[in-house]
Amino acid sequence: MSKVEQIESQIKELSSEELAAFRQWFSEFDSRVWDGSLKRMLRPGNYTSSQIGGAAGPHCREIYQAVNHHASPDFWACYRALPASGNS
């Protein structure tokens, strides 16, 4: 049995209270992982805010929604601090 299968099996056995606590923990953990990945990708000088935002086009809507869901206030503070693009 793989680790994922073992975890799935254990999650299925959690009480309602334990499952609620696990969901809260995992949501926070997942947000921290997303923030870390995005911060590494968005190092200063790589992109401007307009390149990351609407300028990417409608095909990126799903990615934007996922980022918006997972990103913490710290991430959004970094995002807002990006320089505006002069080429938009």
N, C-alpha and C positions, 0 to 999 in steps of 0.2 A: 504494500500500500504506500503510495507517495505521501509526502508531507502535506500536500494540499488536500488529499483525500482524508488524511488523519484529522486535519484542522476542520474540514467540512463535517466530519463525523462528530467531533467534539462540539462544534457550534450547534448542531442539531439537538444536542442533549442539554443545552443551557436552559435555565428557567427564564421566564419573561424578564425578570429583573436583571439577571446576568446578561441576557441578550441586549437589553437596553444599554447597559454599561459598556458592553463590547462595541455596540454601534457607535456610541459616543467616542470611545477611545479610537476606533478605527477611522472615523471621520477626521478627527484631529491629526492622527498619524498620517493619513493619506494627504491631507492638506499640507503638512510639513514636507512630505516627499515631493509633492508638486512644486511647492515654493522653491525648494532647493534646486530642482531640475531647471525651473524657469529662470532662477537667478543666475545659474551657470550659463544658460543660453543667452541671457540678456545682459551680458557684461557691458560696461560702458564702452561706447563707440561702435558696438555691433549693429544696433538698430536705432531708429528714432521711433517715437510713440506713434506717429502716423503710419509707419511701415508695419507696425505690429497690429494696430487697430483696424479701422475701416478700410484703409487702403489695400488690405490684403484681399478683399473681394468677398462676395457672398459664399463662395465655396468653403470658406474657413469658419462659417458660423458655428458649426458643431464643435470645432476646436475652441473657439472663443467661449462658447457656453460652458464647456468643461473647465477651462481655465477660470472663468468667472465663478463657477461653483466651488472650486477647490482652493483658489488663491486666498491667502490671508490678508488682513489689513497691511501687514509689512510689505507684502508683494506689491499691493496697489500703491503704496507710498513710493516704492522704487519705480514703478511704472510711470507714475505721474511726474517723477523727477527726470525722466528721459527728455533729451532736447527735442523740441518740435522740428519737424523736417522743413527745410526751405524749398524742397522740390515737389511738394504735393500739388 
